[in-house]
Amino acid sequence: MKRNYLSFAALLMGAMLWLACNDAATGSNETTGVSSDATPVLTGQSGVKDDDSQKDVVKIAVGSPDHTTLVKALQTAEYVDALSNAGPFTVFAPVNAAFDKLPAGTLNDLLKPANKDALRNILEYHVYIGVLRPEMLKDGLSFGQANGDNIQITVKDGKTMVNNATISASIPASNGIIHVIDEVLLPPTK
C-alpha cells in the first residue's frame, strides 16, 4: 500500500514538472491567467475549445462585429462564463449602435470597476432564464428578467419590440437564443 502512494506521488510530481516546463515553453502564466503577450487566457466554460458543436450565446456574440461593445461589457462584469453554461438563456443583445445612443459618458462610467454592480444589473435585465422563441413573443406579454425586473413585449405593424427596442433578428444557440435589438434596455429605477 505504501508503495502505491509513493508511485502515485512520483507520478504526480512528474506531471507537475511537465506542466511547469510546458508553461515556460509556451509563455503561459497559469497563476495570472495571462500569456506573455498580455492576451487574456480564457478559463472556465468560456475557455472550452469546440469548433464542431453549435455555438453558445457568448460565442455567437463574440463572433459578431455588431456586438463588440456588449462582449466588452460582459467581460467587464465577469459574465462570460455564466452565459457560456448550459442555460437555457434568452439574451436580448443590443448592437454597438444601441450603446452609442446612451447619453455621453454613460458607457465609460459603467465600465469602471466601481460601477460593476450597476453594469451587472443592466446586463441581467437583458437576460431571461429560459428560451423565448420568436413565436412566443406576443403583444402585451411581460417577462421577468434575471435581475428581477420585467420587460414588456409589443407587436405592431409586424415588428416585435421589447420595451422600446425593436428585435431585428433571432439567432438560435446551443444554450438558448439571442434576439438582436437596436436599443439598450435600462431597468426601471427603484
N, C-alpha and C positions, 0 to 999 in steps of 0.2 A: 504494500500500500504506500509506504514511504517512497519507494522507487517511482511509483506513478506520479506522485506530487512533484518530485524532483524533475522528472521528464516533462511534465506539464509546465513547470516554472521555466525550464530551459527553452522550451518551445515558445512560450510567451515572451521571454526576453529576446529571443531571436527575431520574433515578429516585430517587436517594438523597435529593435535596432534597424531592421529592414525599412520600416515606415519612416524612421528618422532620417535614414540615408536617402530614401526616395524623395522626401520633402525637401531635403537640402539640394538634391539634384534638380528638382523642378522649380525651385524658388518659391514653394508654397510655405506659408506660415500658419500651421494649424491653430496655434494659440490665438492669433489676432484675427484669423479669417481673411487675411489679405495676402495676395500673392506679391512677389517682389516688384511687379509693375503697378501696384496700387489698385488693381482691379478687385472688387469685392468677390469673395468666394461664396457661391450660393450654398447654403446649408439647409437642412430640414427638407420638407416636402418640395419646396420650390427648386431645390438643387438636384432633384432626380432627373437623370437624362433618359428620355424616352421619345424617340423620333417616330415610333410606329403607332402608338395609340392616339386617339382623338385628343386634342389639346384641351386643357382645363381653362377656366375663365381668365386666370392670370397669364398663361402662355398666349392666349388669344390677344389680350390687351398689350402684352409686351411686343407681339409681332405686328401691331397696328401702328402705323406712323401717325394716326389721328388721336392716339391715346397716350402719348408720352408724358403729358402732364399728370394724368390720372395715375400712371405707373409710378411716377416720381412721388406722388402723394402717398400711394400705397406703401412704397419703400420707406418713406419718412415715418409713417405711422406704424411701421413694422407689421403690416397686414398681408404681406405677400404669401407667407407660409399658411396663414389661416385660410386664405381664399384658394390655395392650391390643394387643400384637403378634399375629401370625398364629397362634402356638401350634403345635399344639393343647394345651390345658390342661384338666385336671380340677381344679376348686377345691372343696375341702370347706369351705364357708362358714359359720362359726358365727354365729348370730343374736346380737343385742345381749344378750339374757338369758344367753347362754352366757358372755359376758365378765363378767357380774355374778356368776357362780358362782366366779370366781377369788378367791383369798384377798385380803382388803382391801389396797389399795395396789399390788397386782401390776401392774395395767394402767397406772396412773400412772407407775410406775417404768419399765416397758417403753417408754413413750412419750417418755422423756427421751433427749436426744441421746447421752448417754454409753452407753446400752443399746441402741443401734441394731443392733449385731450379734446380740444375743440376740433382739430383736424379729424380725429378718430370719430367723433360724433357725426360730423358731416359725411364721412365715408360710410359709416354704418347706416346712415339714412338712405344710402344708395343700394343697400343690400337687403333682400328678402330671403329668409331661410326657407327654401323650397323652390320649386320650379313653377314660374308663371309663364306658360306658353302664350304666344300672341292671341290665340283664340279665347284665352281665359281673361283677357284684359277688357272687360265690359264696362260701358258707360255707367258711372255712378258708384262703382266698387271702390272700396278702401282697403288697403293692406297695411298690416303692421310691419314695420321695418326692424332691422337688427338693433337700432338704437332705442326702440320703444315707441317711436312716433309713427304716425300713419301718413301714407301717401294717398292721393285721390286720382282715380282714372277717369278721363273724359274722352269720349269718342265723338268727333264732329266732322262732317264732310269727309269721311273716310280716313281721317287722321286720328291716331291714338296718342293721347297725351298723358303724362304722369305729372301731376301738379301743373306747372306751366311749360314743361319741356315736351317737345314732340319726339316720339320714337321714330327714328328713320330706318332702323334695321334691327333684326333679331338674329343672333348667331348662337346655335346650339353648341354646348361644350360638354366635355366628359363629365363634369361635375355640376352641370346646371345650364344656364342660358344667360346671354348678355343682350340687353336692349340698349342700342346706341341712342343717346339723347343729345339735344342741342343746348341744354341749359344745365347748370349745376343746381342740384336740389338742395335747398337750405332748410334745415329743420325749423319748426316753429319755435319762436323764442319763448322761454318759460319764465 
